[in-house]
Amino acid sequence: MFIAATIEVKSKHAPLSSCFGKAKYYAFFDGEKLYIDENPYSVGEKVYVWLLQKGVTHFSLKEQSKIPCILKNQNKIMLLYLTQQRNVRLDEMVKQYFKHL
């Protein structure tokens, strides 16, 4: 399992972002290691291809949006909506997801 999420700043305590293609940073978590990469693109489909190339299997979203849902139907990335809280931080999302496994 390899999870990706959009974040607003380069920090493991960063709030999750509502953006998809235009997010400045993407966080990646493989179950053991958490790391952050700068988004090399600003267009949703190019970002999605980049995530697939990285091996992402799950994508955590702060809220539902149209573009990831459309792209999900084209491939096999599971979308995760884990909370209704507004200002969820990356480290909280990781803890919340893995306590449900």
N, CA, C and O atoms as a MOPAC input file, in Angstrom:
PM7 MOZYME 1SCF
protein

 N      0.84000 1    -1.17300 1     0.00000 1
 C      0.00000 1     0.00000 1     0.00000 1
 C      0.89000 1     1.24300 1     0.00000 1
 O      1.82100 1     1.35200 1     0.79800 1
 N      0.60100 1     2.15600 1    -0.88300 1
 C      1.38400 1     3.38400 1    -1.00600 1
 C      0.39900 1     4.55000 1    -1.11800 1
 O     -0.30600 1     4.68000 1    -2.11800 1
 N      0.35600 1     5.38900 1    -0.09000 1
 C     -0.62600 1     6.46600 1     0.01200 1
 C      0.00300 1     7.80200 1    -0.37900 1
 O      1.14300 1     8.09300 1    -0.01600 1
 N     -0.75100 1     8.60700 1    -1.11900 1
 C     -0.35200 1     9.97200 1    -1.43000 1
 C     -1.43100 1    10.92600 1    -0.92500 1
 O     -2.60400 1    10.56600 1    -0.83700 1
 N     -1.01600 1    12.14300 1    -0.59600 1
 C     -1.95200 1    13.18700 1    -0.17300 1
 C     -1.36600 1    14.53900 1    -0.56500 1
 O     -0.14700 1    14.70500 1    -0.61200 1
 N     -2.23100 1    15.49200 1    -0.84300 1
 C     -1.75800 1    16.84900 1    -1.13400 1
 C     -1.65600 1    17.61500 1     0.17500 1
 O     -2.50300 1    17.48800 1     1.05900 1
 N     -0.59100 1    18.42000 1     0.27900 1
 C     -0.40000 1    19.24500 1     1.46800 1
 C     -0.03800 1    20.66000 1     1.05500 1
 O      0.37100 1    20.91300 1    -0.07800 1
 N     -0.20000 1    21.58600 1     2.00900 1
 C     -0.02300 1    23.00600 1     1.70800 1
 C      1.40200 1    23.50300 1     1.89400 1
 O      1.83100 1    24.42900 1     1.20500 1
 N      2.14500 1    22.89500 1     2.82500 1
 C      3.53500 1    23.28400 1     3.07100 1
 C      4.37200 1    22.02000 1     3.23800 1
 O      3.83100 1    20.94200 1     3.48100 1
 N      5.68400 1    22.15100 1     3.10800 1
 C      6.57600 1    20.99500 1     3.18100 1
 C      6.89200 1    20.67000 1     4.64500 1
 O      7.93400 1    21.05400 1     5.17500 1
 N      5.95600 1    19.94700 1     5.28300 1
 C      6.10300 1    19.57200 1     6.68400 1
 C      5.20500 1    18.36900 1     6.97300 1
 O      4.11000 1    18.25500 1     6.42200 1
 N      5.68400 1    17.46500 1     7.85000 1
 C      4.83800 1    16.32100 1     8.20100 1
 C      3.65400 1    16.74700 1     9.06100 1
 O      2.73900 1    15.95500 1     9.28800 1
 N      3.65900 1    17.97600 1     9.53600 1
 C      2.54500 1    18.52400 1    10.30600 1
 C      1.66300 1    19.44000 1     9.44800 1
 O      0.78800 1    20.12800 1     9.97400 1
 N      1.88900 1    19.44700 1     8.15200 1
 C      1.15000 1    20.31500 1     7.23200 1
 C     -0.31800 1    19.93300 1     7.16800 1
 O     -0.66100 1    18.75400 1     7.26100 1
 N     -1.19200 1    20.92900 1     7.01000 1
 C     -2.60000 1    20.60200 1     6.77900 1
 C     -2.77300 1    19.98700 1     5.39200 1
 O     -2.07100 1    20.34700 1     4.44700 1
 N     -3.71600 1    19.05500 1     5.28700 1
 C     -4.03900 1    18.51100 1     3.96800 1
 C     -4.60700 1    19.62800 1     3.11300 1
 O     -5.28200 1    20.52300 1     3.62100 1
 N     -4.34000 1    19.57800 1     1.84000 1
 C     -4.79500 1    20.60400 1     0.90600 1
 C     -6.06200 1    20.14800 1     0.19100 1
 O     -6.29700 1    18.95200 1     0.01700 1
 N     -6.86800 1    21.11300 1    -0.21600 1
 C     -8.06300 1    20.82200 1    -1.01900 1
 C     -7.73100 1    20.73200 1    -2.50000 1
 O     -8.54900 1    20.27100 1    -3.29600 1
 N     -6.53900 1    21.16700 1    -2.87100 1
 C     -6.12100 1    21.16300 1    -4.27500 1
 C     -5.70500 1    19.75900 1    -4.70200 1
 O     -5.34300 1    18.92200 1    -3.87400 1
 N     -5.76300 1    19.52100 1    -5.99300 1
 C     -5.23000 1    18.27300 1    -6.52300 1
 C     -4.06900 1    18.60900 1    -7.45400 1
 O     -2.91100 1    18.51000 1    -7.04600 1
 N     -4.34600 1    18.99600 1    -8.67000 1
 C     -3.29800 1    19.28100 1    -9.64000 1
 C     -2.44300 1    20.47400 1    -9.29400 1
 O     -1.26200 1    20.50400 1    -9.64100 1
 N     -3.00300 1    21.45000 1    -8.62600 1
 C     -2.26800 1    22.67300 1    -8.31700 1
 C     -1.65700 1    22.68300 1    -6.91900 1
 O     -1.11100 1    23.69900 1    -6.48800 1
 N     -1.74700 1    21.56400 1    -6.21500 1
 C     -1.12900 1    21.48200 1    -4.88700 1
 C      0.37700 1    21.67200 1    -5.02400 1
 O      0.98300 1    21.16600 1    -5.96900 1
 N      0.97800 1    22.38900 1    -4.10100 1
 C      2.40800 1    22.64700 1    -4.17800 1
 C      3.23800 1    21.41200 1    -3.80600 1
 O      4.30400 1    21.17300 1    -4.37400 1
 N      2.72900 1    20.62800 1    -2.84000 1
 C      3.46900 1    19.46000 1    -2.37300 1
 C      2.57200 1    18.22900 1    -2.30400 1
 O      1.35800 1    18.32600 1    -2.12400 1
 N      3.20500 1    17.07500 1    -2.45200 1
 C      2.54400 1    15.79500 1    -2.26700 1
 C      3.32300 1    15.01100 1    -1.22000 1
 O      4.55100 1    14.93300 1    -1.26300 1
 N      2.59000 1    14.43800 1    -0.28900 1
 C      3.20100 1    13.58500 1     0.72900 1
 C      2.96200 1    12.13700 1     0.33000 1
 O      1.92100 1    11.80000 1    -0.23500 1
 N      3.92800 1    11.29100 1     0.62800 1
 C      3.85800 1     9.87700 1     0.29600 1
 C      4.17200 1     9.05300 1     1.54000 1
 O      5.09200 1     9.36500 1     2.29500 1
 N      3.38300 1     7.98800 1     1.73800 1
 C      3.57400 1     7.13500 1     2.90500 1
 C      3.41600 1     5.68300 1     2.47600 1
 O      2.39900 1     5.30400 1     1.89600 1
 N      4.43600 1     4.87100 1     2.76700 1
 C      4.41900 1     3.46500 1     2.35200 1
 C      4.10900 1     2.50100 1     3.49900 1
 O      4.26500 1     1.29000 1     3.34200 1
 N      3.68100 1     3.01400 1     4.63000 1
 C      3.40900 1     2.19200 1     5.79500 1
 C      4.51000 1     2.29000 1     6.82600 1
 O      4.30600 1     1.95800 1     7.99400 1
 N      5.67500 1     2.74500 1     6.40200 1
 C      6.81400 1     2.92300 1     7.31200 1
 C      7.43400 1     4.30700 1     7.19200 1
 O      7.73900 1     4.94500 1     8.20000 1
 N      7.61800 1     4.76500 1     5.97900 1
 C      8.33400 1     6.01600 1     5.74600 1
 C      7.39200 1     7.06200 1     5.15000 1
 O      6.59100 1     6.76300 1     4.26300 1
 N      7.50100 1     8.27900 1     5.64900 1
 C      6.73200 1     9.41600 1     5.14700 1
 C      7.71200 1    10.39100 1     4.50900 1
 O      8.67400 1    10.81500 1     5.14900 1
 N      7.47200 1    10.74800 1     3.24900 1
 C      8.32500 1    11.75900 1     2.61500 1
 C      7.47700 1    12.68600 1     1.75700 1
 O      6.33500 1    12.37600 1     1.41700 1
 N      8.05800 1    13.82500 1     1.41800 1
 C      7.34000 1    14.88800 1     0.71100 1
 C      8.11300 1    15.26700 1    -0.54300 1
 O      9.33000 1    15.44600 1    -0.50300 1
 N      7.38700 1    15.39000 1    -1.66900 1
 C      7.96600 1    15.85400 1    -2.93200 1
 C      7.21600 1    17.08600 1    -3.41000 1
 O      6.01200 1    17.22200 1    -3.19400 1
 N      7.94600 1    17.97700 1    -4.06100 1
 C      7.30600 1    19.12500 1    -4.68500 1
 C      6.58100 1    18.65800 1    -5.94100 1
 O      7.08100 1    17.79800 1    -6.66700 1
 N      5.42200 1    19.21600 1    -6.19400 1
 C      4.63100 1    18.88400 1    -7.37800 1
 C      5.33900 1    19.42500 1    -8.61800 1
 O      5.53200 1    20.63600 1    -8.72400 1
 N      5.73000 1    18.56400 1    -9.56000 1
 C      6.42000 1    19.03300 1   -10.75900 1
 C      5.47800 1    19.57400 1   -11.84000 1
 O      5.93600 1    20.07500 1   -12.86600 1
 N      4.17400 1    19.47400 1   -11.61500 1
 C      3.19200 1    19.87600 1   -12.61500 1
 C      2.13900 1    20.79200 1   -11.98900 1
 O      2.11500 1    20.99400 1   -10.77500 1
 N      1.27600 1    21.33700 1   -12.83600 1
 C      0.16200 1    22.14500 1   -12.33000 1
 C     -1.14800 1    21.76300 1   -13.01700 1
 O     -2.13200 1    22.50100 1   -12.97300 1
 N     -1.13400 1    20.59600 1   -13.65000 1
 C     -2.32600 1    20.11500 1   -14.35200 1
 C     -2.69700 1    18.75200 1   -13.77600 1
 O     -1.83500 1    17.89000 1   -13.60200 1
 N     -3.98600 1    18.56100 1   -13.48100 1
 C     -4.45900 1    17.35100 1   -12.82900 1
 C     -4.06200 1    16.04600 1   -13.48700 1
 O     -3.59300 1    15.13900 1   -12.79900 1
 N     -4.23400 1    15.91600 1   -14.80900 1
 C     -3.93200 1    14.63800 1   -15.46500 1
 C     -2.44800 1    14.30800 1   -15.43500 1
 O     -2.08500 1    13.14500 1   -15.25800 1
 N     -1.58200 1    15.30300 1   -15.60300 1
 C     -0.13700 1    15.05000 1   -15.53200 1
 C      0.26600 1    14.62800 1   -14.12700 1
 O      1.11900 1    13.75800 1   -13.95000 1
 N     -0.34600 1    15.24300 1   -13.14300 1
 C     -0.06400 1    14.88000 1   -11.75200 1
 C     -0.50800 1    13.44500 1   -11.50500 1
 O      0.20200 1    12.68000 1   -10.85300 1
 N     -1.66100 1    13.08100 1   -12.01400 1
 C     -2.18200 1    11.73500 1   -11.80900 1
 C     -1.25100 1    10.69200 1   -12.43000 1
 O     -0.99000 1     9.65500 1   -11.82000 1
 N     -0.76000 1    10.95400 1   -13.61600 1
 C      0.19100 1    10.03600 1   -14.27000 1
 C      1.46300 1     9.93800 1   -13.42700 1
 O      2.00700 1     8.84700 1   -13.25700 1
 N      1.94000 1    11.06400 1   -12.90000 1
 C      3.11800 1    11.09500 1   -12.03500 1
 C      2.89400 1    10.21700 1   -10.80100 1
 O      3.78600 1     9.46900 1   -10.40200 1
 N      1.71300 1    10.30600 1   -10.20000 1
 C      1.39100 1     9.48500 1    -9.02400 1
 C      1.37500 1     7.99700 1    -9.37900 1
 O      1.86600 1     7.16800 1    -8.61400 1
 N      0.81800 1     7.66900 1   -10.52400 1
 C      0.80900 1     6.26800 1   -10.96700 1
 C      2.23000 1     5.75600 1   -11.18900 1
 O      2.54900 1     4.62700 1   -10.81500 1
 N      3.07500 1     6.57400 1   -11.78800 1
 C      4.46100 1     6.18700 1   -12.03200 1
 C      5.21800 1     5.96300 1   -10.72400 1
 O      6.13600 1     5.14500 1   -10.66900 1
 N      4.83400 1     6.68800 1    -9.67200 1
 C      5.46000 1     6.51700 1    -8.36400 1
 C      4.94900 1     5.26500 1    -7.65600 1
 O      5.53300 1     4.84400 1    -6.65700 1
 N      3.86700 1     4.66300 1    -8.15600 1
 C      3.32900 1     3.45300 1    -7.56500 1
 C      2.24000 1     3.68100 1    -6.52800 1
 O      1.95300 1     2.78900 1    -5.72900 1
 N      1.63100 1     4.86000 1    -6.52800 1
 C      0.58000 1     5.18100 1    -5.56800 1
 C     -0.61400 1     4.25100 1    -5.76400 1
 O     -1.07800 1     4.05600 1    -6.88700 1
 N     -1.10900 1     3.67600 1    -4.66400 1
 C     -2.26600 1     2.79400 1    -4.70600 1
 C     -3.49100 1     3.42100 1    -4.03400 1
 O     -4.62400 1     3.03000 1    -4.31600 1
 N     -3.26200 1     4.39800 1    -3.13900 1
 C     -4.33100 1     5.06600 1    -2.39900 1
 C     -4.05400 1     6.56800 1    -2.38400 1
 O     -2.90300 1     6.99700 1    -2.30400 1
 N     -5.10800 1     7.34800 1    -2.46000 1
 C     -4.96300 1     8.79900 1    -2.41900 1
 C     -5.91300 1     9.34600 1    -1.35100 1
 O     -7.12300 1     9.12800 1    -1.41700 1
 N     -5.36100 1    10.05200 1    -0.37700 1
 C     -6.16400 1    10.59400 1     0.71500 1
 C     -6.57100 1    12.02400 1     0.37100 1
 O     -5.74000 1    12.85600 1     0.00900 1
 N     -7.86600 1    12.28600 1     0.49500 1
 C     -8.40700 1    13.59400 1     0.15100 1
 C     -9.01600 1    14.27900 1     1.36200 1
 O     -9.65100 1    13.64200 1     2.20400 1
 N     -8.81300 1    15.57800 1     1.43200 1
 C     -9.43400 1    16.38000 1     2.48400 1
 C    -10.93700 1    16.45700 1     2.25600 1
 O    -11.72800 1    16.42000 1     3.19900 1
 N    -11.31200 1    16.56400 1     0.99600 1
 C    -12.73300 1    16.63900 1     0.64400 1
 C    -12.90200 1    16.10200 1    -0.76900 1
 O    -11.93400 1    16.02600 1    -1.52600 1
 N    -14.09000 1    15.74000 1    -1.11700 1
 C    -14.36000 1    15.18500 1    -2.43100 1
 C    -14.24800 1    16.27300 1    -3.49500 1
 O    -14.73000 1    17.39100 1    -3.31400 1
 N    -13.61200 1    15.92800 1    -4.59100 1
 C    -13.52700 1    16.85700 1    -5.72100 1
 C    -13.68800 1    16.06600 1    -7.01500 1
 O    -13.53200 1    14.84500 1    -7.03600 1
 N    -13.99600 1    16.76600 1    -8.06600 1
 C    -14.36000 1    16.12700 1    -9.33300 1
 C    -13.18400 1    15.44000 1   -10.03600 1
 O    -13.32500 1    14.29700 1   -10.47100 1
 N    -12.04500 1    16.09700 1   -10.15700 1
 C    -10.94400 1    15.56300 1   -10.96500 1
 C    -10.42100 1    14.22800 1   -10.44400 1
 O    -10.32500 1    13.29000 1   -11.23600 1
 N    -10.07500 1    14.07900 1    -9.15600 1
 C     -9.59200 1    12.76200 1    -8.72400 1
 C    -10.62200 1    11.65900 1    -8.92300 1
 O    -10.25200 1    10.52400 1    -9.22500 1
 N    -11.89600 1    11.96300 1    -8.76300 1
 C    -12.93700 1    10.94200 1    -8.95700 1
 C    -13.00000 1    10.48500 1   -10.40200 1
 O    -13.14500 1     9.29100 1   -10.66500 1
 N    -12.89400 1    11.40200 1   -11.33200 1
 C    -12.89700 1    11.04600 1   -12.75600 1
 C    -11.67400 1    10.20200 1   -13.07800 1
 O    -11.78500 1     9.17700 1   -13.75200 1
 N    -10.50500 1    10.62600 1   -12.60000 1
 C     -9.28000 1     9.90500 1   -12.89700 1
 C     -9.24400 1     8.54200 1   -12.21700 1
 O     -8.65500 1     7.60400 1   -12.75400 1
 N     -9.85200 1     8.41800 1   -11.06300 1
 C     -9.92200 1     7.13300 1   -10.35400 1
 C    -10.60500 1     6.08900 1   -11.22300 1
 O    -10.20700 1     4.92400 1   -11.23400 1
 N    -11.62200 1     6.50300 1   -11.94300 1
 C    -12.35700 1     5.56700 1   -12.78700 1
 C    -11.51000 1     5.03700 1   -13.93400 1
 O    -11.82400 1     3.98800 1   -14.49700 1
 N    -10.44400 1     5.74000 1   -14.28800 1
 C     -9.58200 1     5.30800 1   -15.38100 1
 C     -8.51600 1     4.31000 1   -14.92100 1
 O     -7.96300 1     3.57200 1   -15.73700 1
 N     -8.23300 1     4.28700 1   -13.64200 1
 C     -7.15600 1     3.44100 1   -13.12900 1
 C     -7.57100 1     2.78800 1   -11.81400 1
 O     -8.76000 1     2.71200 1   -11.50300 1
 N     -6.61000 1     2.32500 1   -11.05800 1
 C     -6.89500 1     1.54600 1    -9.85400 1
 C     -6.38000 1     2.22600 1    -8.58800 1
 O     -5.80300 1     1.54900 1    -7.73700 1
 N     -6.56400 1     3.51700 1    -8.43200 1
 C     -6.18600 1     4.19900 1    -7.19900 1
 C     -7.42900 1     4.36900 1    -6.34000 1
 O     -8.43300 1     4.93000 1    -6.77900 1
 N     -7.34500 1     3.87800 1    -5.11800 1
 C     -8.46300 1     3.99100 1    -4.18700 1
 C     -8.42400 1     5.37200 1    -3.51900 1
 O     -7.37600 1     5.81400 1    -3.04900 1
 N     -9.56800 1     6.03900 1    -3.48500 1
 C     -9.66400 1     7.33300 1    -2.82500 1
 C    -10.09500 1     7.13800 1    -1.38400 1
 O    -11.00000 1     6.35600 1    -1.09500 1
 N     -9.43500 1     7.85900 1    -0.48000 1
 C     -9.71400 1     7.75000 1     0.94600 1
 C    -10.28500 1     9.06700 1     1.46700 1
 O     -9.66500 1    10.12000 1     1.32000 1
 N    -11.44800 1     9.00300 1     2.06500 1
 C    -12.06000 1    10.13800 1     2.74200 1
 C    -12.23700 1     9.69800 1     4.18900 1
 O    -13.22500 1     9.04300 1     4.52300 1
 N    -11.29000 1    10.05200 1     5.04600 1
 C    -11.25900 1     9.46300 1     6.37200 1
 C    -11.90700 1    10.29000 1     7.45900 1
 O    -12.16700 1     9.77700 1     8.54700 1
 N    -12.16900 1    11.52300 1     7.20000 1
 C    -12.65900 1    12.37500 1     8.26800 1
 C    -13.48600 1    13.51600 1     7.72000 1
 O    -13.33700 1    13.90500 1     6.56100 1
 N    -14.34400 1    14.04200 1     8.54300 1
 C    -15.11900 1    15.23500 1     8.19100 1
 C    -14.51500 1    16.48200 1     8.83000 1
 O    -15.04500 1    17.58000 1     8.66000 1
 N    -13.42000 1    16.32700 1     9.55900 1
 C    -12.77700 1    17.47400 1    10.19600 1
 C    -12.20600 1    18.39400 1     9.13700 1
 O    -11.80200 1    17.94300 1     8.06500 1
 N    -12.17200 1    19.67900 1     9.43300 1
 C    -11.73000 1    20.65800 1     8.44900 1
 C    -10.20900 1    20.77700 1     8.32800 1
 O     -9.69500 1    20.76900 1     7.21000 1
 N     -9.50000 1    20.88400 1     9.39300 1
 C     -8.06400 1    21.17100 1     9.33900 1
 C     -7.22600 1    19.97200 1     9.75600 1
 O     -6.48500 1    20.03800 1    10.73700 1
 N     -7.33800 1    18.90100 1     9.02800 1
 C     -6.59100 1    17.69300 1     9.33500 1
 C     -5.15400 1    17.85200 1     8.85500 1
 O     -4.90300 1    18.29600 1     7.73500 1
 N     -4.21400 1    17.47900 1     9.72600 1
 C     -2.79600 1    17.52600 1     9.36500 1
 C     -2.36000 1    16.17300 1     8.81400 1
 O     -2.98800 1    15.14700 1     9.07700 1
 N     -1.28500 1    16.18800 1     8.05500 1
 C     -0.75200 1    14.98500 1     7.42400 1
 C     -0.47100 1    13.89400 1     8.44900 1
 O     -0.89200 1    12.75300 1     8.25900 1
 N      0.22700 1    14.21800 1     9.52200 1
 C      0.56000 1    13.20100 1    10.52600 1
 C     -0.69600 1    12.61800 1    11.17200 1
 O     -0.71100 1    11.43600 1    11.51400 1
 N     -1.74600 1    13.41700 1    11.34800 1
 C     -3.01100 1    12.92700 1    11.89400 1
 C     -3.69300 1    11.96900 1    10.91600 1
 O     -4.24900 1    10.94800 1    11.31900 1
 N     -3.64500 1    12.31200 1     9.62900 1
 C     -4.24800 1    11.45500 1     8.60600 1
 C     -3.58500 1    10.08900 1     8.60200 1
 O     -4.27200 1     9.07000 1     8.53100 1
 N     -2.25800 1    10.05000 1     8.67800 1
 C     -1.53400 1     8.77800 1     8.67400 1
 C     -1.94500 1     7.93700 1     9.88100 1
 O     -2.21700 1     6.74500 1     9.73700 1
 N     -1.99500 1     8.54100 1    11.06300 1
 C     -2.39700 1     7.81800 1    12.27700 1
 C     -3.84100 1     7.31800 1    12.16000 1
 O     -4.14100 1     6.17800 1    12.51700 1
 N     -4.70900 1     8.16000 1    11.66900 1
 C     -6.12400 1     7.78900 1    11.55300 1
 C     -6.30600 1     6.63200 1    10.58600 1
 O     -7.05500 1     5.69800 1    10.87200 1
 N     -5.63500 1     6.68400 1     9.45700 1
 C     -5.80500 1     5.61900 1     8.47000 1
 C     -5.30800 1     4.29800 1     8.99700 1
 O     -6.00500 1     3.29100 1     8.88300 1
 N     -4.12900 1     4.27200 1     9.56700 1
 C     -3.53100 1     2.99600 1     9.96500 1
 C     -4.14500 1     2.41700 1    11.23000 1
 O     -3.93300 1     1.23500 1    11.49900 1
 N     -4.87800 1     3.16300 1    12.00500 1
 C     -5.56700 1     2.55300 1    13.14700 1
 C     -6.80900 1     1.79700 1    12.67200 1
 O     -7.35900 1     0.98500 1    13.41600 1
 N     -7.26100 1     2.05800 1    11.42400 1
 C     -8.43800 1     1.37500 1    10.87900 1
 C     -8.06700 1     0.05100 1    10.19500 1
 O     -8.95700 1    -0.72500 1     9.84500 1
 N     -6.81800 1    -0.20800 1    10.00700 1
 C     -6.40300 1    -1.45300 1     9.32500 1
 C     -6.48200 1    -2.64200 1    10.25700 1
 O     -6.17200 1    -3.76400 1     9.85500 1

